[in-house]
Amino acid sequence: MNTSSTSDAGVVIAGGGQAGLQVAASLRQLGFAAPVTIVAAEDRLPYQRPPLSKTYIKSDAGFDSLLIRPESFYVKNDIAVRTGEAVAAIDRRGSTVTLDTGEQLAYQHLVLATGAANRVLPVEGVTLPGVHGLRTAADAEALRAAVHAAERLVIVGGGFIGLEVAAAVRSLGKDVVLVEAADRLMGRTVSRPVSAFFLDQHRGMGTDIRLQTALAAVIGEERAEGVLLADGSTIAADIVLIAAGVVPEDRLAREAGLATDNGIVVDSFMTTADPQIFAIGDCAVFESPFTDRPVRLESVQNAVDQAKTVAGRIVGGDEPYRSVPWFWSDQGPFKLQVVGLTAGADHVELGRLGEEGRLIAYCFRGDRLLGIETVNRPGEHMLGRRILAQDLKIARAEAARDDFDLKAHVASLSER
């Protein structure tokens, strides 16, 4: 479905996800009048991805429930959407892109919002029917249909996607076995105490979780019948979900001679080494004031805020990207919310809440607060965003006190 088309130079956005749409919407909000074209590889208008691993796979909701904006939005705002097409190559000298159809589009500015792709594990059997990945709405719809006809699902990977699917599928009464090669869940994103909390909760929900357990192969003749583990044991399964992380879609930038390093390297304005070309969202790696190393973040917040930075830059603004990073994950009745980049914490103070199923963790490296992780505590999460945005201080000794009150602490700092 192509809502419109143009061959005039303007802004071309490679990628039809949340980040790409936000660039287009923000440009129009800022009064940008030149052509704006989104080139979306999927044959669908931009849609929300977070529900795919949560509500969408366990419901009979239609695709329209995922749409970020209706088709009328693009018509009203004169945003061309080239669905079912992809940017195949960039000609930086000629300021054009070539689509996979062979058509060329000229640009004044090019925004790479190409996202990421599921990591492909180098083991036998991963291409058998019955083996699923989960990245797109089509993936979710295929998995949803398979789950309803299955009795047991094996999930490979204990990150957000694997755990969200595990909780959703368990709520349907299906057997779930989750294998994770590392020694804890969500090891790239949360502290050890929060990993341990979710391990207990998922086991309490009936999911069989096996840590330090690597996949050796998917077994089966004509379709997947189970998995072979590195220790030589096997698990029978009707379907297998591979949720072993993602890799950035940075091929276009790399082939165009732009720097890549686990993503497309950009500055604080999301600009590549070519001032006409930006990169945002899951495919971009950048310096963050909230960590001491370049990062590539996979979150709605990051996609949206970087898109706004790029739109502002295109219309002449000079505000760099300094947004506080935050994430969330719904796993059954538990809402995990993280503000800051906490995985590198070397000390964690757990708040004394006295409430089962709720948690707050203050994550430090040395004496520096890296961030706050909460479970079913939305108020404290919002306070955490304010703390990091305003650089309000929390000392480790304060967070360790049994009577520490985050709300009162923030109020006292604000009065100074």
C-alpha positions in Angstrom: 0.0 0.0 0.0 1.6 3.3 -1.1 -0.2 6.3 0.3 1.6 8.6 -2.1 4.9 8.9 -4.0 7.4 11.5 -5.0 10.6 11.8 -6.9 11.5 15.2 -5.4 14.4 15.6 -3.1 13.4 16.0 0.6 13.8 13.7 3.5 13.9 10.0 2.8 13.5 7.7 5.8 14.7 4.1 5.4 12.6 2.1 7.8 8.9 2.0 8.7 9.0 1.4 12.4 8.4 3.7 15.4 11.6 5.7 14.8 10.9 6.3 11.1 7.3 7.4 11.7 8.3 9.8 14.5 10.8 11.6 12.3 8.1 12.2 9.7 5.5 13.3 12.2 8.0 15.6 14.0 9.1 17.2 10.8 5.5 18.1 9.9 4.9 19.4 13.5 7.9 21.6 13.1 6.6 23.1 9.9 8.9 21.2 7.5 7.3 21.7 4.0 9.5 19.6 1.7 8.6 16.0 0.7 8.9 13.3 3.4 9.0 9.7 2.3 9.1 6.6 4.5 10.4 3.5 2.8 9.0 0.5 4.8 10.2 -3.0 3.9 7.1 -4.6 5.5 3.8 -4.4 3.5 2.2 -2.6 6.4 1.9 0.9 7.8 4.1 1.6 10.9 2.9 -0.3 14.0 3.7 -0.9 17.6 6.1 -3.8 18.2 6.0 -4.1 22.1 2.6 -5.8 22.1 3.7 -8.5 19.8 5.4 -10.5 22.6 2.7 -9.7 25.2 -1.0 -9.3 24.4 -1.0 -9.8 20.7 0.2 -13.4 20.6 -2.4 -14.6 23.2 -5.4 -12.7 21.8 -7.4 -12.6 18.6 -6.8 -8.8 18.2 -6.6 -7.6 14.6 -3.6 -5.9 13.1 -5.3 -2.5 13.1 -5.0 -2.6 16.9 -1.2 -2.2 16.5 -1.2 0.8 14.2 0.5 3.8 15.5 -1.4 6.1 13.2 -4.3 5.4 10.8 -3.8 5.8 7.1 -5.6 9.1 7.1 -2.8 10.6 9.2 -0.3 10.1 6.4 -2.6 11.6 3.8 -3.5 14.6 6.0 0.2 15.3 6.7 1.4 14.6 3.1 3.8 11.8 4.2 4.5 9.3 1.5 4.7 5.7 2.7 6.3 3.2 0.3 5.3 -0.1 2.0 6.6 -3.4 0.8 9.8 -1.7 -0.5 13.3 -1.3 0.9 16.3 0.9 0.4 18.9 -1.4 -1.3 21.8 1.1 -1.7 22.9 4.6 -1.0 24.7 6.9 -3.5 26.2 9.5 -1.2 27.8 11.5 -4.0 24.5 11.7 -6.0 22.4 12.1 -2.8 20.1 9.3 -4.0 18.9 5.9 -2.7 18.1 2.9 -4.9 15.1 0.8 -3.8 14.9 -2.9 -4.2 12.5 -2.3 -7.1 15.3 -0.4 -9.0 13.7 3.0 -8.5 15.8 5.9 -7.3 14.8 8.5 -4.8 16.7 11.8 -4.4 17.2 13.2 -0.9 18.4 16.3 0.9 18.5 14.3 4.1 18.5 10.6 4.6 17.5 9.0 7.9 18.5 5.4 8.5 15.9 3.9 10.8 16.5 0.3 9.7 16.2 -1.3 13.1 17.6 -4.7 13.9 17.2 -8.3 12.9 16.9 -11.4 15.0 20.2 -13.1 15.7 20.5 -16.4 13.7 22.0 -19.1 15.9 24.7 -21.3 14.1 23.1 -24.6 15.0 21.4 -27.3 12.9 17.7 -27.4 12.5 16.9 -23.7 13.0 15.3 -23.5 9.6 12.9 -26.4 10.2 9.1 -25.7 10.1 7.9 -25.1 13.6 10.9 -23.0 14.5 9.8 -19.4 15.0 11.4 -16.0 15.5 9.6 -12.9 16.8 10.3 -9.5 15.3 7.4 -8.5 13.0 3.6 -8.6 13.1 3.8 -11.5 10.6 6.1 -13.4 13.0 3.7 -12.8 15.8 0.7 -13.9 13.8 2.5 -17.1 12.7 3.5 -17.8 16.3 0.0 -17.1 17.7 -1.5 -19.6 15.3 1.1 -22.2 16.2 0.8 -21.7 19.9 -3.0 -22.3 19.9 -2.4 -25.6 18.2 0.5 -26.7 20.4 0.9 -28.1 23.8 4.6 -27.4 24.6 6.8 -24.5 23.5 10.6 -24.4 24.0 12.0 -20.8 24.1 15.7 -20.2 23.5 16.7 -17.0 25.2 16.0 -15.4 28.6 15.8 -11.8 27.6 12.7 -9.5 27.5 11.1 -11.2 24.4 11.6 -14.8 25.6 10.2 -14.0 29.1 7.3 -12.0 27.8 6.3 -14.8 25.5 6.8 -17.4 28.2 4.3 -15.5 30.5 1.8 -15.0 27.7 1.9 -18.6 26.6 1.7 -19.9 30.2 -1.5 -17.8 30.7 -3.0 -20.0 27.9 -2.3 -23.1 29.8 0.6 -24.3 27.6 3.8 -26.0 28.8 6.8 -23.8 28.5 10.5 -24.7 28.8 12.9 -21.7 28.6 16.7 -22.3 28.1 19.2 -19.6 28.7 23.0 -20.0 28.1 23.9 -17.4 30.7 23.8 -17.9 34.4 20.8 -15.5 34.9 17.9 -13.9 33.1 18.0 -10.6 31.3 21.7 -10.3 32.0 22.3 -7.5 29.5 19.7 -5.2 30.9 19.0 -5.7 34.6 20.9 -6.2 37.9 21.3 -9.6 39.5 18.7 -9.1 42.2 16.1 -8.3 39.6 17.1 -11.3 37.5 16.7 -13.5 40.6 13.3 -12.0 41.3 12.0 -12.8 37.8 13.5 -16.3 37.9 11.4 -17.0 41.0 8.3 -15.4 39.5 8.4 -17.3 36.2 9.0 -20.6 38.0 6.1 -19.7 40.2 4.0 -19.3 37.0 4.9 -22.8 36.0 7.6 -22.1 33.4 10.5 -24.6 33.4 13.6 -22.4 33.3 17.0 -23.8 32.7 20.0 -21.5 33.1 23.5 -22.1 31.9 21.9 -24.3 29.2 23.0 -23.9 25.6 21.1 -25.0 22.5 23.1 -27.5 20.4 20.5 -28.2 17.7 16.8 -28.2 16.8 15.8 -31.8 16.2 13.2 -33.2 13.8 12.8 -34.7 10.4 10.2 -32.7 8.5 9.5 -30.2 11.2 10.8 -29.3 14.7 10.1 -32.0 17.3 12.3 -30.6 20.1 15.8 -29.4 21.0 19.1 -31.0 21.7 21.1 -29.2 24.5 24.8 -28.8 24.8 24.8 -31.3 27.7 23.4 -34.0 25.4 19.9 -34.0 26.8 16.8 -33.4 24.7 13.4 -31.6 25.3 10.4 -32.5 23.2 8.4 -29.6 21.8 5.7 -28.8 19.3 7.2 -25.5 18.5 10.5 -23.7 19.2 10.9 -20.0 19.6 14.4 -18.5 19.1 14.7 -15.3 21.1 18.5 -15.0 21.3 18.8 -11.3 20.7 19.2 -9.1 17.7 21.9 -7.6 15.5 21.7 -4.1 14.0 20.7 -3.6 10.4 23.7 -1.5 9.4 24.6 -3.0 6.0 23.4 0.1 4.1 25.7 2.4 6.1 28.6 0.0 5.9 28.4 -0.4 2.1 28.1 3.4 1.8 31.4 3.8 3.6 30.0 5.1 6.9 31.4 4.0 10.2 29.8 1.0 11.9 30.6 -0.7 15.3 27.7 -2.9 16.4 25.5 -0.3 14.8 25.8 2.9 12.7 28.1 5.3 14.5 26.5 8.8 15.1 27.3 11.9 17.0 25.1 13.6 19.7 22.8 14.9 16.9 22.4 11.4 15.4 24.5 12.5 12.4 26.8 10.1 10.7 30.1 11.2 9.2 28.1 12.4 6.2 26.1 15.5 7.3 23.2 14.6 5.1 22.7 11.2 6.7 21.4 10.4 10.1 20.8 7.1 12.0 18.4 6.5 14.8 16.8 3.8 16.9 18.0 0.1 17.2 20.5 0.5 14.4 22.4 3.5 15.9 25.4 3.5 18.3 26.2 6.7 20.1 27.9 8.3 23.2 25.5 8.6 26.1 25.9 10.8 29.1 24.5 8.0 31.2 27.3 5.5 30.5 31.0 5.6 29.8 30.9 3.6 26.6 29.1 3.9 23.2 25.7 2.2 23.4 23.0 0.9 21.1 19.6 0.9 22.7 16.5 -1.1 21.7 13.6 0.8 23.2 10.6 2.8 22.1 11.8 5.8 24.2 15.1 5.8 22.4 13.6 5.5 19.0 11.1 8.3 19.6 13.5 10.7 21.3 16.2 10.3 18.7 13.7 10.8 16.0 12.7 14.1 17.5 16.4 15.1 17.8 16.9 14.4 14.1 13.8 16.3 13.0 14.9 19.3 15.1 18.3 19.2 13.5 16.9 19.0 10.0 14.9 22.2 10.5 18.0 24.0 12.0 17.9 23.2 15.7 21.0 22.6 17.8 19.7 20.4 20.7 21.8 17.3 21.1 20.4 14.0 22.2 20.6 13.7 26.0 17.4 11.9 26.8 17.3 9.7 29.9 17.0 6.0 28.8 14.1 4.0 30.1 12.6 0.6 29.3 9.7 -1.6 30.3 8.7 -5.2 30.1 5.4 -6.8 31.0 5.8 -10.3 32.1 2.5 -11.7 33.3 1.3 -9.6 36.3 4.7 -8.0 36.7 5.7 -4.7 35.1 9.4 -4.2 35.0 10.5 -0.6 34.5 14.1 0.5 34.3 15.5 4.0 34.1 19.1 4.4 33.3 21.6 1.8 32.1 21.9 -0.5 35.1 23.5 -3.7 33.8 27.0 -2.6 34.8 26.1 -2.0 38.4 28.5 -3.4 41.0 26.3 -2.7 44.0 22.5 -2.8 44.3 20.4 -1.6 47.2 16.9 -3.1 47.4 14.2 -0.9 48.9 12.4 -2.3 51.9 8.8 -2.2 50.6 7.2 -5.0 52.5 5.0 -5.8 49.6 5.0 -9.1 47.8 5.4 -8.9 44.0 6.8 -5.4 44.2 10.4 -4.3 44.1 12.7 -1.3 43.8 16.4 -1.6 43.2 18.9 1.3 43.3 21.8 0.4 41.1 25.3 1.9 41.7 28.7 1.6 40.2 31.0 2.7 43.0 29.1 5.7 44.5 27.4 6.7 41.2 23.8 6.0 40.8 23.4 4.3 37.3 19.6 3.9 37.5 16.6 2.4 39.3 14.8 -0.8 38.5 11.2 -1.2 39.7 8.6 -3.9 39.6 4.9 -2.8 39.9 6.1 0.6 41.3 5.2 3.1 38.5 5.4 6.1 40.9 9.0 5.3 41.8 9.9 4.8 38.2 8.7 8.3 37.3 10.7 9.7 40.2 13.7 7.8 38.8 13.3 9.5 35.5 13.3 12.9 37.2 16.3 12.0 39.3 18.5 11.1 36.3 17.2 14.0 34.1 17.9 16.6 36.8 21.0 14.8 38.1 19.6 14.7 41.6 21.9 12.8 43.9 21.3 9.6 45.9 24.1 8.4 48.1 24.6 4.7 48.5 24.4 5.0 52.2 21.0 6.8 52.0 19.5 4.1 49.6 20.7 1.4 52.1 18.7 2.8 55.0 15.6 0.8 56.0 13.6 4.0 56.2 14.7 5.6 52.9 11.8 7.2 51.2 12.4 8.0 47.5 9.5 10.5 47.2 10.5 12.4 50.3 14.1 12.4 49.2 13.3 13.9 45.8 11.0 16.5 47.4 13.8 17.6 49.8 16.3 18.0 46.9 13.8 20.0 44.9 13.3 22.5 47.7 17.0 23.3 47.9 
